């Protein structure tokens, strides 16, 4: 395995990103929307958006993605960083790719002056939770959502 490098996903790597994005959505049994996917991709590449997509590259190969968003909080002066999506190719799991992506987001958030990085996962996602339990503390909060 070559050294995993983390950097923004260039616009010309859309198809590779979308393949991982679709696999991520499939993993969570989430619907795919062409419009939402294109809008999200465009937001990642707009300097006016608080959203970023990083890729984990093993040589030239994109093996993982992470998306994060900065937002304000009523509890702090500093922004928070929400690590919204994290996915690695199945053949890249267990090689430290997920950990490297999370650490890259944390480094960038710290450099940006954010006060916190946080993320969610499903209770049944035990492989991911084993990693997350090593990297962060569980907040004890339960998420509720109401679709509009």
C-alpha positions as CSV (number, residue, x, y, z in Angstrom):
1,X,0.0,0.0,0.0
2,X,1.3,3.4,-0.9
3,X,1.1,6.3,1.6
4,X,-2.5,7.5,1.8
5,X,-2.7,11.2,0.8
6,X,-5.6,13.4,1.7
7,X,-6.6,16.4,-0.3
8,X,-9.6,18.1,-1.9
9,X,-11.2,16.1,-4.7
10,X,-10.6,17.9,-7.9
11,X,-13.5,18.7,-10.2
12,X,-12.1,16.3,-12.9
13,X,-12.5,13.3,-10.5
14,X,-16.3,13.6,-10.3
15,X,-17.0,10.1,-11.7
16,X,-14.8,8.4,-9.1
17,X,-16.3,10.5,-6.3
18,X,-19.8,9.7,-7.5
19,X,-19.1,6.0,-7.5
20,X,-18.1,6.2,-3.8
21,X,-21.0,8.5,-3.1
22,X,-23.5,6.0,-4.5
23,X,-21.8,3.1,-2.6
24,X,-22.2,5.2,0.6
25,X,-25.8,5.9,-0.1
26,X,-26.4,2.2,-0.8
27,X,-24.7,1.3,2.5
28,X,-27.2,3.3,4.3
29,X,-30.2,2.3,2.1
30,X,-30.6,6.0,1.2
31,X,-32.1,7.2,-2.0
32,X,-30.0,8.6,-4.8
33,X,-31.0,11.9,-6.3
34,X,-29.3,13.1,-9.4
35,X,-30.2,16.7,-8.6
36,X,-29.0,16.6,-5.0
37,X,-25.8,14.8,-6.1
38,X,-25.0,17.5,-8.7
39,X,-25.8,20.3,-6.4
40,X,-23.6,18.8,-3.7
41,X,-20.7,18.4,-6.1
42,X,-21.1,22.0,-7.2
43,X,-21.2,23.2,-3.6
44,X,-17.9,21.4,-2.9
45,X,-16.3,23.4,-5.6
46,X,-17.8,26.8,-4.8
47,X,-15.6,29.2,-2.7
48,X,-18.8,30.6,-1.2
49,X,-19.9,27.4,0.4
50,X,-19.0,26.0,3.9
51,X,-18.9,22.5,2.5
52,X,-15.8,20.5,1.6
53,X,-15.0,17.1,0.1
54,X,-11.7,15.5,0.8
55,X,-10.5,12.3,-0.8
56,X,-8.1,9.6,0.4
57,X,-5.8,8.7,-2.4
58,X,-3.7,5.6,-2.6
59,X,-1.4,6.6,-5.3
60,X,-3.7,7.9,-8.0
61,X,-6.6,5.8,-6.8
62,X,-9.5,7.4,-4.8
63,X,-10.2,4.9,-2.0
64,X,-12.2,7.1,0.5
65,X,-14.2,10.3,0.8
66,X,-15.2,12.6,3.6
67,X,-17.6,15.6,3.5
68,X,-17.8,18.2,6.1
69,X,-19.6,21.5,6.8
70,X,-18.9,24.4,9.0
71,X,-21.8,26.1,10.9
72,X,-22.4,28.5,13.7
73,X,-23.5,27.4,17.2
74,X,-25.5,29.1,19.9
75,X,-23.3,27.6,22.5
76,X,-19.9,28.9,21.4
77,X,-18.3,31.8,19.5
78,X,-16.4,29.3,17.3
79,X,-18.0,27.5,14.5
80,X,-18.6,23.8,14.7
81,X,-17.5,21.3,12.0
82,X,-20.0,18.6,11.1
83,X,-18.4,15.6,9.5
84,X,-21.4,14.6,7.5
85,X,-20.3,11.7,5.3
86,X,-17.4,9.2,5.6
87,X,-16.9,6.2,3.3
88,X,-14.1,4.0,2.2
89,X,-14.0,1.4,-0.5
90,X,-14.5,-2.1,0.9
91,X,-11.0,-3.2,-0.2
92,X,-9.5,-0.2,1.6
93,X,-11.1,-0.9,5.0
94,X,-8.9,-1.8,7.9
95,X,-6.0,0.1,6.4
96,X,-6.4,3.3,8.4
97,X,-8.1,5.2,5.6
98,X,-11.2,6.2,7.7
99,X,-9.0,7.3,10.6
100,X,-6.8,9.3,8.3
101,X,-9.8,11.1,6.8
102,X,-11.2,11.9,10.2
103,X,-7.9,13.2,11.4
104,X,-7.6,15.4,8.2
105,X,-11.0,16.9,8.9
106,X,-10.0,17.6,12.5
107,X,-6.7,19.3,11.5
108,X,-8.5,21.5,8.9
109,X,-11.2,22.4,11.4
110,X,-8.7,23.3,14.0
111,X,-6.8,25.5,11.5
112,X,-10.1,27.1,10.6
113,X,-10.8,28.0,14.3
114,X,-13.6,25.5,14.8
115,X,-14.4,24.6,18.4
116,X,-15.7,21.1,17.7
117,X,-15.8,18.3,15.1
118,X,-18.8,15.9,15.4
119,X,-20.5,13.2,13.4
120,X,-23.2,10.7,13.5
121,X,-23.5,7.0,12.6
122,X,-26.1,4.3,12.9
123,X,-26.2,2.3,16.1
124,X,-25.7,-1.0,14.1
125,X,-22.6,0.3,12.3
126,X,-20.3,-1.6,14.7
127,X,-17.1,-1.6,12.6
128,X,-17.3,2.2,12.3
129,X,-18.2,2.7,15.9
130,X,-15.2,0.7,17.0
131,X,-13.0,3.3,15.2
132,X,-15.0,6.2,16.4
133,X,-14.9,5.1,20.0
134,X,-11.1,5.4,19.8
135,X,-11.1,8.9,18.2
136,X,-13.9,10.7,20.0
137,X,-16.3,10.6,22.9
138,X,-20.0,9.8,22.5
139,X,-22.1,12.8,23.3
140,X,-25.1,10.9,24.8
141,X,-27.5,12.8,22.6
142,X,-30.1,11.0,20.5
143,X,-31.0,12.4,17.1
144,X,-34.6,13.1,16.1
145,X,-35.6,14.2,12.7
146,X,-38.8,15.3,11.0
147,X,-38.9,15.3,7.3
148,X,-40.5,18.3,5.7
